[in-house]
Amino acid sequence: MRLTDKTLGFVINFLLGVAWAFVVIGAVSSFFSFYHTSILFAVVSGLIGALPGLVAILLLEHIITSKEKLAELKKQTFLLEKVLLNAEKKEA
């Protein structure tokens, strides 16, 4: 996992697994519910059945990306403050 916090990383990994399971279950169950009617209708139904899980995956990935961005901004802020202090020392 890309997150440094072990507990949060575990929870998000678990929720990503659950979301992927919802994608598979939603797509397969929707497909098999309507395959006797029409293959095209079954494929469209399978795609629609997978949407809630895909939305959950996008949301979790957005959370991961936001946390990574925050950590990177904290590193950059620390480095910029360090550079500023060194520049002030040289001027004095």
LINGI-V711207 format. One line per field, one symbol per residue. ss: DSSP state (~ for helix, > for strand, _ for the rest). psi: psi as a letter, one per 40 degrees, with the letter a starting at -180 (. if undefined). burial: 1 if it has 9 or more other C-alpha atoms within 8 Angstrom, else 0. A space follows every 10 residues. Layout:
ss=???
psi=???
burial=???
//
This chain:
ss=_____~~~~~ ~~~~~~~~~~ ~~~~~~~~~~ ~~~~____~~ ~~~~~~~~~~ ~~~~~~~~~~ ~~~~~~~~~~ ~~~~~~~~~~ ~~~~~~~~~~ ~_
psi=ieidhddddd dddddddddd dddddddddd dededddidd ddddddddde dddddddddd dddddddddd dddddddddd dddddddddd d.
burial=0010000010 0110110011 1111111111 1101100010 1110111011 1111011001 0001001100 0000000000 0000000000 00
//
